[in-house]
Amino acid sequence: MGQALWRLPPRQQQQLQEELVDRLSNGGGRRRTDQVGGGPQRRTPQQCYGPDIYQLLRARRGGKDQHGFLDLERLPPELGITILSYLNATDLCLASCVWQDLGNDEYLWQGLCKSTWGHCSIYNRRLPAGFSYRRLYLQLDEGCLTFNADPQEGISYFMSKGILIDHPTELAKFIFYTRRLNWKMLRIYLDARRDVLDELVTLHNFRNQFLPNALRDFFRHIHAPEERGEYLETLITKFSHRFCTCNPALVQELGLSPDAVYVLCYSLILLSIDLTSPHVKNKMSKREFIRNTRRATHNVSDDFVGHLYDNIYLIGHVAA
């Protein structure tokens, strides 16, 4: 959205700007009536109902003799931050050349940093004199690009810039509140740093969540491997213990244990593959799933297992 505003062809930009300046200078968009020589009037844009944000974004300050782009200070701060959040670091630098006032607004860059990277160790330290959130944004963006190429090198970059400290809790919080990290590289990093993985699991709160939904939320932050192996078993084991810790009353009511939750998780993954894979022609029925699951978990009721099946059938894969 933000990129389209200043990447229009120059001729179209000038035409749109002149059109809106004429509307603003004639009392909010009335047609011009003082055309020289009775020539054809300028075409008025079609009326839009509701908040005409697009027209507002195309408006700018000054007269026809001033060339440039709109000043986002005319917009509510929340909308301005939302628009700029769609731009990457390179585009933001270019945009700051256009919107010079906002390009030097530290509060805006602070909001962009904290909305994109929710937790960094540097946020909690006393900032030195001359600190720039704009420079921090560029460093965070560069660090994520480096991480997505080499996880260890990316983390080393963050530490060298003082953005993160080498502590499992701090690294886990950074990963948990960041969506710019490639999930494949993140999986490689967490497989090597099990201490960070442990802290990352404890950040999840599965209180009062249905088991398949909690498993989806878990795999949304910690992506499951593509093949079954030791790493997948470790993830499910840690999830099972965390789920039981967050739901002690439910565990007692249903007679669950970490081992029982572990078995149910594997059953849900296999059921998800069975119901969603186009290569499986004969889909598992609800009765078959209940029978197979009850063989491994004797204390779980048929109704509970049936609800598990319905959830996968209606919502889909737990690790998609």
N, C-alpha and C positions, 0 to 999 in steps of 0.2 A: 504493500500500500504506500509506504513512505517512499520507496524507490521510484514508483510510477510518477510521483509528483514532480521530481526534478530530472527525470529521464525522458520527458516528452520532447519531440522535435522542437527546435527553437522557434520555428514559425508558428507552430500550434500553441506553444507557450505564450508568445506575444499576443496571439489572437485571443486566447482565453483571458489573459490579463487585461487587455484593453476592453474587452466586453464587460468584465466584472467591474472595472474602474468606472466605466460609463454608468453602469447600474447604480453603483454606490454614490457617485457624484450627482445623480439625478433623483435622489430621494428614495433609496432602497430598491432600485431596480425598475423604475418607471421607464417607459419607452421614451427615446429621444424625440423631441418635437421640433428641434431647431436645425434640421438638416439643411445644408446649403444647396440652393438650386432645386429644392423639392425632390432630391434624390431618394432612393429607397432607404428605408430605415433599417437599422441593424437588427438582425434576427434575435429575438429574445429566447433564451433557453427555456425548455419545457419546465413547467411548474412541478416541484417535488413536494410531496406531503410528508409531514414529520420533520425532524431535525435534518436539514440539508447539509450534512457534514462535508460532502464532496464539494459543494459550492463554497462552503466556508473555507475549506483548505485551499481552494484556488484563488481566494481573495488575497489582496496584499495591501500594505499601507502605501501612501504617497500618490502622486499624480501620474499622468501618462508619460511624463518626462523622466521618471525614475524607473530604471530597469532592475529587476531582481526577482526574488521569490518571497513567499509569505513569511511572516514572522509568527512562529508557533506560540509566542506569548499571547496571541489573541485567543488561543484555545485554552480550555481548562488544563491544568498541569497533568492530571491523570491521563487525558487523551493525548497530550504531547508525548508523554513517556511511552504510552502504548504504541504510538506511531513509530517512534524511534527504536523501540524494542524489536521491530521487524528487520532492522538493518544490522549487518555485521560490522566488524570493527572498521574495515576499509570504507564501507559506505557511510558510516557515522562520521569519519574524518572528512569525507567529501561533503556530507550534509552540514557539518559544522562550519565549512567555508561559506555556505549559503546562509544558514541561520547563525550569524556570528555571535549574537548575544547568548543564545542557548548553547553554542559551542564552547563558551567559557563559563557556563553555569555549573558550578561544582555540585550543587544539590541535584541537578538533573543527572549528572554522571554517577553520583552516589546511588540514586534510585535505580539506574540501569544496572549498576554492578550488583546491588543486593537483590534485584528482582531476577537476575540471570544466574548468579552464583549466591545462593542463599546463605552460605556460611563460608567464611575464610578466617584464618587465625588473625589476620591483620585487622579485621573489624574490631576486635576486642582489645587492641593495644593503643597506647597513646600515639597519635599520628605526629610525625615530625613536621617542623615548619617547612612550608613549601610543598606539602604533600598534594598530589593531584589525583582525583578519582578518574579523570580521563586517562591518565597514564596507566592507572591500575586496570582500567577496563581493557586497554590494549594488551597489557601483560597477561591478564586472565585469558583473553582470547588467544593469544599466542601460545600460552601454556596448554590450553585444551587441544589446539592443533598439534602441538608436540606430543601430548599424551596419546592422541589418536594414531600417531605414527609409532611411538615407542613409549609405553607406560612408565617405565622407570626413568627415562630421560625427562618425561613431562613432569613427574613429581619432583625430580631434582631441580627442574627449572622453577617451579613454584617456591621451593625452599630457598633457592639462591636469591630470589627477589624478595624474600621475607613474607610472602603471601601465606604460606603454610609452615607449620612446625612439624617435625618428625615425631608425631605421637599418634598412636592408633585411633584414639577418639577423635582427634582433629581431622585426620584423614578420612575417617568414616563419615563424619558430618559433612565434609566437603563433597564427598561422593553422593551422599544421600540427597543433598539439596541442589545438585547440579544435574542438568539434562544435556550438557554439551559433550559428554564423554561417550566415545564409541563403545557399544556394549561388548563387542568382541575383545577389544583391548582391555576393557574393565574386567572381563572374566579372567583374562590372563593375569592381570595384576592381583586380583583377589585370590586366585589359586596359589600365587606365590606368597602373598601376605595374609596368612590365615588369622593373624592377630587383628588386622583391619576388618576382615570378614566377620569375626566375632563381634566387634563393636558395631558393625553395620547391622547385624541381625538384631541387636538389642535396641536399635533406634526404631524398630517397627512396633506398632501397637495394634495387636489383633483383638483387643477387647470387644466382646459382643459381635464378632464377625463370624459369619457362616464359614465353615472350613474351606470350601472351594473358592469363595471370594477372598479369604485371607491368603490362600495360596497364590491367587492371581496377583494380589497386591505385592506379595513377596517377590514373585518373579518379574514384576514390573520394575523393581529396583535392582534386583540381582538376577540377571537373565540366566535361564537354565541352559546347560550345555546341550549341544545337538545330539550327542550320543550318551548312552548310559555308561557310567563309570564311577570312579571313586569320588570325583568332585560332585556329581549329582547326589550321591549318597550322603556326602557331607552336608550339602545344602538342605536336604530333606530332614536329616537328623537335627540340625540346628533349628530348622523351622518347627519341627515337632515339639522340641523342648520349649521354644519361645511361645508357641500357641498355647501349650498347657499352662505356662506361667501367666499368661495374660488372661486366661479363662479358668480360674480354679473352680468356680461354682459349676460351670458347664462340664468340666472334666469329672467332677464328683457326681453330677446328676446322670450323665450318660455312661459312667464307668470307663472313661477313657484313660489312657496312659500315653506317654511319649512313644512307646513301641506301637500301640494301637493306631495313633495318629500317623506314625511312619508308614504303616501298612496301608492305611486309608489314602494317604497321599500318593503312594505308588499306584494304587487301584484307580485313583482319579486320573493320573497321567495316562495310564494304559487305556482307560475308558475314553479319554479325550482323543487319543490317537485313533481308537477304533471308530468313534462316531464321526470324526472330521476328515479322516484320510479317504481320498477317492479310490485308493487301491484296495480297501477292505470292502468287499461286496456284501458279506453277511454280517450285518451290524449286531452288536451284542444287545440283547433285550434287557429290559429292566429286571425281569425275573432271574435271568442268568447272572447279572451283575450282583444282585442281592445274594444269590446262592454262593457265588464264588467268594464274595467278600466275607460272608458269615463263616466260611470255613477257616479264614485266617484270623478273624476277630470275633470271638464267640460272645463277648459281652455287649456288642453293639446291636441295637434293635433293628428290625426290618424296616420300620418307618424311617429311621434316621438314614439308613443306607439308601432307601428309596428316594428320599429328598436329595441326597447327593447325586443320584443318577439324573433326577429331573433338572437340577442346576446345570449339569454339563450338557444335557440335551437341549436346554433352552438358551443358555448363554454362550456355551462354546468352550474351547480349549482353556485349560488352566494356565498353560505356559505359552500362550500365543504372543 
